[in-house]
């Protein structure tokens, strides 16, 4: 049995549990122990080693230092020489919560990743570290674990979005040094969403949903998670992705007669109110039973620019709820 599958015990955390909390492989934790002396301060009876909160805090410092580019040997020396916070030494071994505590005036935590994650879930911290290390295998595993544990909507809202935002802030404040991290993380989030989503639901006339970015916009990630969440609920989806030309959008709506059309705009420059209103005014069907789609304007580009005759949900959960209710009538 590998250490990653060791059962937890009263004497502390197993190596596998520590690795999952840090977002590294168990072999990395063992290597740091053997090569740099970053193992547990105390030993308990039995074959497996147990890690206290102070031990984990030292490893978190190691993660933070290596994420900034410091060589592992130097990072280990600094991690050993920096005293652990008193709270880490005194905390019960069962503590190290999934969600960090949120005192009223607590400063934003860097979570050992170099990214400001505040009071984000523990999963955010591991995902951020894996992204900064460009560790594809660990990143895929943690993203899928978060989706399976919390569900698509909660994983997106409480785990993935805070991490993406933290990476974006890091990129903006560091002279574009972390562009590769943002692209890497976005690509793996997209892959995780596709693997976690069920098969596309069969078409039902008048019940499908069209998803597309407006012309000039290629930010598809939020639409991808919306597509996956709707597929979970058995709602037929037609996803057209980024920068769909106006003529193609109109043709797709006419050909499919959807219950709703969701248009994503990342920036005010691409958010076209005339386009949204035109789609909302489209009609099809026989005389006396004409139908029009509900148009949802999604994304920050529509902020402060309401388009008459359209709906603007407040986040993913609201969008899913609105579309689920409409498509199941």
ABEGO torsion letter per residue (X at the ends): XBAAABBBBAAEBBAAAAAAAAGBBAAAAAAAAAAAGABBABBBBEABBBBBAAAAAAAAAAAAAAAAGBBAAAAAAAAAABBBBAAAAABBAABGBABBBBBAABBBBAGGAGBBAEABBAAAAAAAAAAAAGBAAAAAAAAAAAAAAAEAAAAAAAAAAAAAAAAAAAAAAAGGAAAAAAAAAAAAAAAAAAAABBBBBBBBBGABBBBBBBBGBABAAAAAAAAAAAAAAGBBBBBAEBGBBAAAAAAAAAAAGBABBBBBBABAAABBAAAAAAAAABBBEBBGABBBBBBBBBEAAABGBBBBGBBBBBEAAAAAAAAAAAAAX
